[in-house]
Structures are given as C-alpha cells and as structure tokens.
Amino acid sequence: MHVKARLLRLLLPLALPALFAAALSGCSDDADGEEFSFERQPQGFKAETDGSGDSIHWVLVWETPSDPERLKAYHLWAILAEETEETAAFVSRQTGFSGDVDESRLPAGIRHWSAAPDTGASRERWRIPDDAHAEARSLSLGAVRWLLWAEYSDSRRPGNRISTRVYYRDVFPPEPVTVEVTAFADSALLAWNRPFDLADNLEPNRSGRIFGYRLELSALTTDFAGRRPFFALREGADSSALLVDRTIVPAGNGTPLDEGAVEERAPTDEAVSVVVLDGKSWKGTSPDDERFVVSVRNLRPGQGYRARVTPFDSLGVTRDLDDNPMETRPADFVTTDSTKPVFNASPTLSPTDRIGTYLLGFRPATDRQTGIARYEFERVDADTLEGRADTVAWSVLVDTLELEGGRHYVALGNLVPGVVVSLGLAARDSSGHLSDRVDTVFSLPPKSALACPAGMVAVAGDGSSGDFCMERFEHRDGDRFVTQVRWDEAREACKALGDGSWEADLCSEAQWTRACTEGTERKWGLLAEDEEELARLLPLECGVGSGDSSLSLSASLRSLACTTGDGVRDLPGHFQEWVVGPETDSVRIKGGSWMRPNGSDQTTIQSLAMCSSRSKGLWKRPRFALKGNHDTLFVFFGDSVRYAVDPKDTVMKRRVSDTLLWSPGDSVQAFAVYASDSSTLLGADTLQHFPTRAGWVEANANGLVYRAEGGPRAAFVYGERNVFPGAMYQHRSVGFRCCARAK
C-alpha cells in the first residue's frame, strides 16, 4: 500500500542548504498528446537540512508547478540499494504510467511515497521519513538518490522525473592542489593555495576543514644521500598552520582526525616528506588568505626534483596518489647554477611597415657557466584615461633570435597612441637562473597633428576628405554606455556635442569604415588579424558573440587588444553602432555585438564584425498569411480547417499539414507606432495577437507606444521576416559613436 507522507510547512528560517545537484532529465512526447510543458513540472528539486547536531534531519524541497489546477499528487522514490541493471532501467524510464507507481512492481531496493499537493503554496517541503534514514545507514550508503514526479489528471502530458541526491557523510576529497615552484641554486620555494572541500561532518553547504597537507619531495636526477633537504614553513594563510616532521595517517572512515593520528616519517634516499597542519576552512575571500609557502633548503645546484602536495580533510578523505596521480598535480623543477646572467639590455624601439608593430632592440645577456637559454618579457599596457591596464608575459628562446649589429630584435604588436607601455626584460640561463630585470617605459605620440575634443582620437582621412575626430569608445553618458536608442535620437545626441569650434554628428558609414581599415586591406579593425587568431581575438578581446553583456557595459573591463592603430577602441564588437548611410537620412548599423545571433556559426559572427559589413536596423516579426491568401480557409476556435496551398509557396508546403487547429496566436493585430512621448507618429507595425498574454505588446515595443488600429485579423503564422522599420529600432546591443570636424 502507498504510505501517505505529510507535507511540512515550517515557519522557522531555512537551515543552510546542502550542496546537492539537481539533475533534470529531458522532455518527452506522448503519442496522443502535446509536447511536455516545463510549466507543469516541479523545479528546483533539492535537499536541505533542519536542526543541528544530533537533531539534524533532512527535507526535500521543490517549487510547485505554475499550472496546478489538475495536479493530483506528488510521487517520490528512493533508491536504497546499489543500482543494478533493473533499478537503472527503472530510473531511466519516463514516468506517467500506472505501473510506475505500483509498489508491487518496484525493483528491489526502491521505495515509494505519495503526497497530496498544496496548490496554494509556491514551495513544497517534505521531510524524509526516519525509516529511509535507518535503511540507508544499515546498508552503509553514503548517498541516496531521490526521484520526484508530479501526477496530473490530464495524462496526455505526463512529464519527466527530476532527481537529487542526499549525502549522509563526507565522501568528497578536497580539490587538487597545484604547487608553484620558485627554484634557486640550493633551495626552492613551494607555494600552494588552500583548496575547497565540499562537506565535512554533516555540515551542509559549508567548506570542510582541511586538516593537513602531505608534502613529498622526490629526487629525479640525483639522490638525497649525504645531503638531506630540510623544510621550513614561511608566513602564509594562517599563523596556526604547523609543519610537523611526521606523516599523518588519514582515517578515511568518517572518524575525525586529531594530531595524534601520526606516525614517524620514514625518509629514503629518493624521497622525503613532511606534513603541514592546517585545520581551517576555505574562505574564498582573497588568494592571500589561502596561501601556504614552504622553503626547501640543502638541495644540489642544477639537479631535478618533483614536489607533490596531497590535501586531506578532517575526516581523512584524501586524493588517492596511487589511483589518480595526476589529481595531485606534481610539479617538476630544476635548481639553478650558482651565478645569474648579466643583462644590460639598453632597449630601443623602431617602427615597422605594419601598423601598430614596432621592433624592440636590446643587447644580449652573458652568463659564465651555462649560457643564455631564453629572454623573458612582461608588458603592462596602461590606459591612464580609463584607469585600465592589461598585463601579458611571454618568453623567446635565444636560438630563435638573430644578432644584427650586436643587438637582438623582438616584434611588439598592438602599440597605439594614448597607452603607456611598461616593459620588463630579463634573461634566464640554461640552469634556470634569472638575471636582474631591466625596465623601460614609453608612450607613442598621436599619428595625426589634429587636436581632438576630450574622449576623441584623430583619424586620418582618405584623401578626398581631411582628418576627423572619432570617439575612442561607443558614446557614453558619464560612465554609462548609451544603448537602446533610436537612430534619430543617436544623431541628436551627437549634434549636441558641437560647439563654436567643432561640428559633431553621428559618424557616417564612410568614416566608420575608414577608421576600421585605416586605408589598408584590414577586414576587422584589429591590429592583429591573423586568421588563426580571429577565433580568440573577436570573442575574447572584443566580446563578439560572447553572450556576455557585463564585459561590454564596462570600459574598464574591456581589452586593450581590441583597437585600431589610431587608438579607436572596440569597432568590431561589444555594441553594434548606428551610422549615417550614403544619404544624409539613411539608416545603417555597423559592427558586431556581444549578442549571439540565433543559429549562427563562428563564420557568421565574424562577418558581422567586418569593416565592410552593414545592416539596417530591423526587428524580426513572424511572417503570416491573412485569410484569403493562398486560398486558405480558416474556421475559429478548434474546428478543423481544409486549405489549398499555392504550388509556388514552398515555405507553406513545408510548414503546414492537411489539418490545422486554430489558436489565439493565429491572428495578427495592426498598430500605429508613436515615440515615447505618445505624440510623434513613427510608422506602423504588425504583431501576433495573443489575447491571453497581458503586457506582451508593451514588452516588445522597445520603449515606443503601440496603439491598436482595428481588430485582430485571422492569419496563419508560418515563418519570419523583418518588418520593423529601421528608424524605430532600438536595442540594448546597439549603441553609436560620434565624429567631429573643426569648423
């Protein structure tokens, strides 16, 4: 028989939720009904705890469906056994059939409960029965999987199971540790950050304490005979951290560790180990709060070693060195020789034929013992006006450099006016020893003598027209980028920037394209346009098609790599931009944006960002055929319809069947469109008619005022076409840029 469980409504605040992932299975179709609607399926199914200590108990919670009128019951199953083929088949089957709720047909180890819904509540809470806990413990189960299904009186749309897991003890090892090594001639610094541990001692949604770290050092090219290394813990994450010359013995059975669970260290000539006791939880506030640094001394110069750090939590759960060695992420390193290279670079900078690329020249370094292996560079590009800096580090093998006139030369790209570049150079010898760093700072002068208003940069004309000024970024109002604006509003905002000495306007298409190409064959407005680099540069540096609007909304978060040789920023992406077309009143949009065009591939996304691309501002509206078109006959409200299709209309032939059911969306409504002040008529638009969806028109009006003209007209909606006039288009992904000329 079914066991009816109570739904508990607790008035006390919720306890800290457990970290349990809820997996949502895919949609299903019923042969005689409609496709399953997610509105009829519970959401947010997960486990939480109430109480604390010995009185802790588990509850399952979920959000009720949005259409509960025909909801009959909730059904819950617990998998209180190791999953066999039979139970796995049961779990994978879709629900909604009478056999699934028949307890006599359940596989062994599966328990079933039913609960009546509370249709007036937005959130259901169901306490897991004590006998389910007892059975899980008797079977030594670390976790139990729960399944939820909502049963409706309308069986045509049965829905799918959703599931979650309840974990009764900590079975999760801490996250792996990555060791960072700084090597010297006879010593090294080993550094790592405290990892995150998912759970500890049944305290849900809290980081478990990291009890300690086993630090093991192995000799790769020699041994430790006669020269035993020794360790010292340097100031790091917490003053309570302690290095012990012993090995902790992890329990691994759910019993909390203490410092007495140790044994004497047994070093060998090939490996030594120590333990760093932590006893703290991961905070996640700052990397400096989680940092550990151990120095190792008495190493041999020029020899190879391997360092491995294995964390374990207060229950003894650890990463398995034998089964998963890569999860502990060993770090191999070689100690240096006893002298460092001598480097007096005397750097110089000279231009090349390529826009934005210069040659850095420097004198070679010298080393008495092993010779120079490579040169290391750190470059910081600082946009002082925006308070933004980009940092990049790289190295160049000395074998790849030629010596010309007693100097080496390395190409530096993406150098533009208005950016201060700080460059650090150092030489590393074959043993890994690094020279003192040589620093230099420089800034390129503007390419044009034209002095522009604040926020603008000079762009060279194409010969038929003189130089002009263009906004470095898309237009801003203070720190806010101005988007969701119509073309005429953008133009008015630009004209308002003019004064007695400057005449400003919305940039023309010719000006925008000129700034993008700089009179070259360049296609995307980037200084670095190697084909193999575009897949990285456009989405990561320019935000093209990234789907991330937050990066585009902040000038300080944008990359300095998305620029032209004149210093014009972000032409390919972040926001599309209104421009004036060939005619003084023609509407155009240039460039790409952060939005991902539906169904487009990378090639399409790149094409939107090209200097030569242009588009009109159009809003997609459904395509429709009115009553009488194509000899189509319509009968309202559910009656079947027969029709004859025009043989030339391949779209209609592909999209419709012999029998149609009319629904409210199969009608259209004409509107007169006004500006936001409700007085200026902008034009007309036609939308689908949804009488039951209040506010739908306003939500799609782009801030304009829509006034219905006449009543709805019957129509069959069968595709899409662009019918929104460009002058009325406004969207959060479209901004603009102003240009100016001296009067």
N, C-alpha and C positions, 0 to 999 in steps of 0.2 A: 504493500500500500504506500501511497505517497505520504510523506511527512510534511505537514504544512508548517513552514517556519515563519516566525514573526518578523515584520519589518520594524526595526527600532528607530525611533526619531529622538535623537539626543539633542538636548538644549545646550549642553556644555560646548565650549570651543573644541574644535577638532584637534586631535593629537597630531604630532609631526607625522606626515605621510611617509610610508615606506617607499623605497625606490624600486618599484616593480613595473616592468614594461608591459603595456597592454598591446597585444598583437591583434590587429583587425584583419579578418580574412576577407577575401574578395567578394564581389557581388555575384548574385546568381539570377538566373532567369527561370521562370515557371512556364512550362509549355503552353498553358492555357491562360496565363495572366500577364501582368505587366512586369517590366523590369523592376527589381527590388529598389526601393527608395530608401536612402540613408536617413531620411527624416523619420522613418519608422523603426530605426534601430537604436538601442541604447548606446550612449557614447561615454568615454572616459571611465571605462571599467578598470578598477584597480583595488588594491588592498591598502587598508590603513590600520592603525592600532589605537585602542583606547586604554587608558590606565597606564600604569608604570610598574616596574619591579615584578614581584610575583603575581600581581593582579592584572598584568597586561593581557589583553585579548584582541583578537583580530576581527575586523569588519570588512565586508566587501561593499564598495560604493560605486554608483554609476548615475549618470544623468538620464532622466526619463525621456522617452521619445517625444517629438514635438506634436505628434498626432495620436493621443492616447485614447480617443473615443472608443475604438474597437479592441483595445488591449485587454486580453483575457487574463494572462498570468505570466510570471517570470519563471523560468526553469534554470536551475543551477546543477551542474555536475562537478564532482571532484574526482580526480584521477589519483586514487590512493593505492597505487601499485606502480611497479616498473612498467613502462609502456611496452606491451607486446604488439605483434602484428595486428591482433584483434582490436586492442584498445586504440592503436594508431589509426586503424581504418575507421573506427567509430569517431575519433576526434576530427578526422579529415572530412567526414561526410557532412553534407549540408543538412540543416535541421528543418523542422516544419512538418514532419510526417509522424503519424501516431506511434509507430514503432520506436521512435527515438525517446519517447517519454514513458515507455512501458518498462517498469523495473524488472520484470521477469525476463526481459530480453537484453538487459545490460550486460556487457562483458564483465568478467571478474575484476574486482578492484575499482569499479566505477560506482560512485554513489550519486543519488539523485534527490533533489529537493525542489518543491514548488512554493511560490509565494504570490499572494494576491497583490496587484499593483495599487499604489496610492496615486490616483490620477490627478490629485490636487497638489502633489509635491513635485518640485523640479529636480530633486536628488533623492535617490533611494539609498538606504543603509541597511545592511543585512549582516547580523552577527553570525560568524561561523560557529556551528554547534561544537560543544565540547567533545562529543564523541568522535568528530572528524579529527580534532587535535590528537586525541588519545590514540586513534588508529594510525595516524601519521607517525607519532612517536614510537609506537610499538613496532613499526616497520623500519624505523631509523631513517625516515625520509627527511632529507634536508630541505625539500621544497615540494609543494603540492600545486598542481595546475588546476585552475577553476575555469569552467565554461559557463557562459550566460547566453540565454536565448529568450526573446520576447515573443509570446504566442498571441496571435490576433484571431479574431473571429473570421476575418477575411483571409482565407487560406490561399488565395491566389498569389499573395506576396509574402512568402514565408520568412524571408530574412536569413541571415547567417549568424553563426556563433561568433562571439568575441571572447577572448581569453586573457587571463592574467595568472601570475604565479605568486604564491605565498612562500617566503623563505623563513624557516624556523631556526636556522643557525647560520653563522658566517661560513660560507663555503668559497668566498671570493678572495684570491690573493691580492695583495697591493699591486698597483700599477707598476710596470717595469721601470727601472732606474737607468738613466743614461749618464755615464760617467764622462766628465770633461777633464782632459789631462793637459797640464802645462809642464813640459819637461825641461830640465836643466842638466848640467853635466853630471852631477852625482845625486840628484834629488828630483822630485816631481810633486806637483800639487794635484790631488784628485778631488774633484768637486761634483756634487750632485744636489738635486732638489728633493725635498720630502715628497713622496708620491701620495696619491689618493688611495684610500682603502674604502671599499663600498659600505661595509657594515661590520659591526662589532658588538658582541654580547646582546643581541636582540634590541639594539637601539636604532630603530629605523630612521632612514634619511639623515644619518649623521656619519661623518667620516670616522672610521675605526682608528684606534690608536696604532701608530706604527711603533712596535716595541723596539725594533732594532734593525741593524744592517750588518750583514756579514761581508767584510771587505777582504777579498782574496787577491794576492799579487803573485803572479807566476813569472818565472824566468823563461824567456824564449830563446835567446842566443847564447846564454851562459848559465851558470847556476849560482846559488847563494852560498856555496861552500867557502868558509873563511871570511865572508863579508855579509853578515845577516842584516837586512834592512830593518829600520825601526820607524814607528809611526807616531804622529802627534796630531791631536785634534785642534784645529785652529778655530777662532771665533766664527760662529756660523749661525744657524737658525735659532738656537736656544741655549742659554747658558747651562741648562740642566742636562744637555747631551754629554755622554760619558763614553770614553774609549776604554775598553777592557781587553786585557791580553788573554782572553779566553774565548771559547766558542759556545754560543747559546745553543741549547738543544731544543728546537721547536717541538711543542707537544702535538699540534695538528689534530687534536681530538675534541676541541671545544673547551678545553680547560685553560683558563687564563694563565699566562706565563708570569713568573717573577724572576728576579735577578738570581735566585738560587738555582734556576734551571740552566746550569752551565757545566762545562767540563774543561779540563785543561787543554790548551792549544797543543797540537802535535805538528810542529813545522817540519818541512823536508827541505832538501837542497834545491828542489824545484818550485816550491810554493810555500807561502806563509799567509796567515790570515789573522784578523782581529775582528772585534765586534764593536760597533758604535751603538750605544743605547740611546733611544730617542724618547719614547714614552709620551709623545704629543700627537695631536690630530692635525691633519692638513687644514690650513686656514683659507687658502685661496685668495688672500688679500694682496700680497706682494711677493715676487720671487725672492726678495731679500729675506723675508720672514721664514722661508723654507730651505735655506741654503746650508749645506754642510761642506766643509773643506778639511781634508786630511793631508798632511805633508808626509812624504816618504823620503827618508834620508839613507845615506850609505849605499847608494846604487853605483854601478860602474858606468863610466862615460862611454857613449857610443854603443850601448847594448839595448836589446829589445826586451820589452816586458808586456804583460797583459794584466789589466785591472778589471775586476768584476765585483759589482755590488749587488747583493741579494737582499731585498727588504722582507721582513716578516712582521705580521701584526701581533697584537696581544693575545690572540688565541693560537698562535703558532702557525697560521696559514701563510705559506711562502710560495715563491716561484720555484718550480722544480728544475734544478740545474741539469739533471740527467735527461729528463724527457723533453724539456724545452729550453735548450741552452741559449737560443737567440733571444728569448724573452728577457734574459738578464743583461743583454746588450754589453758584451765585453768590449773594452777599449784597449787596443794595442798602441804602444808608443815606443820611441827610441830616445834614449838620453843623448844629450848633445856632447860635442867635444869640449875642451877646456877653454877655448878662446872664441870670441864672437867676431863676425866680419867687421871690416872698417868701411864706412859708406859716407862719402861726401858728394852727394848727388849733384848739387848746383843745377836744379831743374830749369828748363826753358820751355816756352810754348810757341809754336809756329803754326800758321793756318795751312789748310789743305784745300783742294778743289771741291771737296764735299761740304755742303752747308752744315754747320754745327759741329764739324770734326776738326780737331787740332792734333798736332804731334807733340808729345811730351818727350823732351830730350834730357838725359842725365848721364853722368859719369858712372862707369861700372864700379862695383864694390870689389874689395880684395879680401882674401882670407888665407892665413898662413898654413893651416893644417889640411883642410879637406876641400876647399874650393867652393864657389858660389853655386847653389842649386837653382834658386828662383828669387824673383823680386815680388814683394807683396805691397798692395796698394789699398788704401782706404780713402774713399772720396765722399765728402759731405757737400751736397748742393743745398744752399740755404736761400729760400725766397724771403728776404728780410721784410718785404712789404706785407706778406701774409703770415709771417711767423712760422713757416713750414720748412722742414729740412728732410731731404732724402739721403740715406747713407747706403753705400754699396762697397763691398770689399771683394778683391779678386787677386789672383797671383799669375805671374807669367814665368814659364821656365826659361832659364838663361840660354838653353840650347836653341830656343826659337828666335832669339834676338841676334841681329847682325850688329857689328861695330862699324859705325860710319863717322869718320873724323874724330875718333876717340870717344864717341857717345853712343848709347843705346836710345832707341826711339819706340814709343808706345802710343797708339792712337787713343785719343779721348773723344768720345762722341757726346751728343746731346748738350753741347755748350751753347748757351744762349745769353743775350743781354739781360740784365736785371737779376741775375742769380750769382751769388757769391760762392765760389768753389774753394773748399779747404781740402788739400790733398796731402796725405801722408804716405811716404815711401820707406821701405825697409828691405834689407837683403837677408836671406836665410841661407846658411851653408849646408853642405850635404849631410851634416850630422843633425841638423835641425836648430842650430844656434842662430839667434836673430840679432841683427845689428841694431844700433840706436836708430830711431826713426827720424827722418828728415821731413819737415813740414813746410808747405808753401800755400799761399792764399792768393787768388786772383779773381777778377771780375771782368767780363768782356764789355766794351763800350757799345752803345747803340749803333746799329748798322746805318741808320739814317740821321741826318742832322736836324730833321723835323722834330721840334719840341712839342709833345702832345699834352693834352689835359691829363689830370690825375686819373689813374686807372686805365689809361690807354697806352698803346705802343705804336710806333711808326711802322708802316708797311710800305715798301717800295711799289710805285705804280708800274703799269705795263708799257710805258712809252707813250701811249695815246692819252694817258691821264697821269697826273702827278701823284706824289706820295700822299697817303692819307693816314689817319689815325683810327685804330680799332680797339675796342675794349679787350683787355687781356683775357678776361673770363666772360661768360654769358652775363647779361645785365643783372645787377644786384641792387636791392634797396637796403642799404646798410650791409649787414652780413647775410641777408636772405636773398637767394636767387629768385628772380621773378619768373614764375611759370603759370600755367593755366590762364593764359591771356590771349585774347584775340589778336589777329594781325593788325587791325587798325589801332587797338589800344597799345600794342608794342610800338608802333610807329609814332604815336602821340607822345609816349614816354621818352623816346629818343629825341624828338624835336625839341622837347622841353629842356634838354641839356645844352642847347645852343645859347650863346651869349653874343656880345658885341664883336668878339674876335673870332668865334668859331661857329660854324654852321653844322648842326648834327642832324642825323636822320637814321632810320633803320638801315643797317648795312644792305647794300644791293647784292644780288646774286653774283655779279662780276667781282665786286670787292671781296666777298667771302671766298670765292674760288681762287682769286689772286693770292690772298693770304694763305690759303691752304696749299697751293702749289709752289708759291714763291718764284713763278716763272720757270719751273723745272718740269720734268716728266713725273714728278711725285704724284701718287694717287690718293694717299690717305691723310696727308697733313701731318705726318710724323717724320722726325729727322731720321729715325732708324726704320727702314721699310723692307728689310729682307723678308722674303715670302715665308720662310720658315719661322720667323719671329712674330708674324701677324697674329697667329692664334693665341699668343701670350700677350702681346702688346695691347691689342684692341680691347679685350675684355678686362684684363688686369690693370693696365695703366690708364685706359680711357673709359672703362666701365661700359663698353659697347655690348649690349645684350646680356649684361651680367645679372639682371634682375634685382640689383641692389641699389635702391634709391638713396639710402643713407649716405653712401660714399659720394654720390653726385650732389647732394644737398650741402656738403661742407667743402669749402675751398681748402681748408687746412688738411683735409684727409686725402685730397687728390694727389696724384703722382706728378712730379716734375718732368717725367719722361714723355708725357703726352703734350708736346709743344712743337711749335714751328721754329725756324731759325731766327725769326723776328721776336720770339718770346710770346706769341699768341697761344693761349692755352686751350686745350680740350675742344678743338674744332671737330674731330671725328665723333666724339661721344659725349656721355653724361646727359646732355639735353640736346634734342633737335632744336633748330633755330629758325625763326621766321626771318625771311629776307624779302626785299623788293625785287620782283622779277624784271624781265626786259622792259615791260611797260611800267610807268610810274605807279599804277594802281594794281599791278598783277601780284598774285599771291603765290609764294613759294616757301617750301621748308627745305633746309639743308642739313646734312649730317645725320648721324645715328644717335641713339639714346641708350639709357640703361635698360629700357624695356625689352623684353624678349618677344619678337613678333611670333604670333601663333603659327606653329607648323614650319618655321623657317629653320634652315640649317646654317652652319657657320658661314658658308659662302654668301647666303642672303644677308646675314647680319653684317658681314664685311662690306657688301655692296652699298648698304645704306650709309656707311661711314665714308665712302669715297668722295673725293673733292668734286667730281663731276656729277654725282647723284643729285637729283632734285625730286621733290614730290609736292603735290598740292595737299593742303590740309583737308582731309576728308574723314568723316566718321562713318564706320560701317553700319549699315542698316539692312535688315532682312530683305531679300528680294521676294516679290509676291506677284500673283496674277489675280486681278479683280474678277468678280463674277462676270461671265460672258466671254472673257479672254480664253482662247484655246478651246472654245466650245465646252467649257467646264460648267457643270451644273452643281449647285450647292443646295443642300437641304439642312436646316439648322438643327442643333441640339440632338446629336446622336443618331439621326437617321442615316442609313447608308446612301451613298452617292455614286452614281454612274457618270462617266465622262468619256469624251473622245479627245485624244491628245493630238495636237498639231504634229504631223510627221517630222517637221523640221526642228522641233524643240527637243533636242537630245537631253537637255537638263531635266525637263519634265518627265521624259520617258525613263530616265534613270532614277528619279527620286520618288515616284509615286507608284501605287499599286492599283488594282482594279477597283477596290472598295476603300473608301476613306471614311473616317469618323471626324465630324466637325468638332472643334474645341474652341474655347474663347480666344486662343491665340491665332486662330484662322480668320482674323478680321483686322483691318487697319483703320487708323484714325489720322486725318489731316490736321495740321496745326499751323497757325501763324506764329512766327518766332520773333520775339522782341528782345532788345537789350535789357540788362538787369534793371534799368530804371523804368521798365514797362512802358516806355513811350516811343522808343525808336524801333520801327519795324525793320527787321533784318532780312526776312525772307520766309520761306515755307519749308516744312519738313513733314515726313510721314513716318509714323511709328506703328508697331504692332499694338493691337488693342487687348489689354488684359484687365477686364472689369473687376476682377477679384484681388488685384495686386495694388493696393493703395500706395501712392507715392512713387510708383515706378517711373512715371514720366519725369517727375522732378529729379529723380536720381540720375537720369540720363540726359538732363537738359544742359549740362556743362555751365551751370550758373545763369543760363538765359531763362526767359519767361516763355512758356508754351501755352497758347490759348487754342482750344479745340475749335475747329470750324466744321459745322455739320455733325452728323452722327457717324458711328462706325460703319464701314463697308465690308461686306463679306469678301474674303480673299483666301487663296491658298498660298501659304508661305513655303517656298521651296529652294531657297538659296540665299546668297548675299550679294549685294552690290553697294558701291559707295554713292550715297545720295545726299550726304550732308554737305552743303556748300562750304568751301574752304574759308570764306570770310567769317563764318560763325564758329569755326573750330577752335577749341581751347582744351588743353590737356596738361596734366601735371608733368608730362615728359617733354613738353615743348616750351622753350624759352626764346630768347632773342639776344642779339648783340648790336650795339650802336657803333656807328662810324662817324667821323667828323673831319672836316676840312677847314683850313684857315680861310677867312673871308678876304 
